[in-house]
Amino acid sequence: MKCVICKQAETRAGTTTVTLERRGATLVFKHVPAYVCPNCGEDYVSDAVATELLQSAEALAASGTQVDIRSYAPAL
């Protein structure tokens, strides 16, 4: 897909780091599959991946986690 930010390049499969803040918690997910623009660096995660990240963030925040950094692992 063409990058919607810079409109200059086609995105490519790659990975990104996603940082989420939930209920006072800061959660960092590394190695998240995404499509990345080689021109501007904007990244796009799929709806399924975004849903998994948000669910994980909610569970971590509910457990009392304040800061967490982890590698992305898809739900099985």
Secondary structure, DSSP 8 states (H G I E B T S, - for coil): -B-TTT-SSB-EEEEEEEEEEETTEEEEEEEEEEEE-TTT--EE--HHHHHHHHHHHHHHHHTT-SEEEEE-----
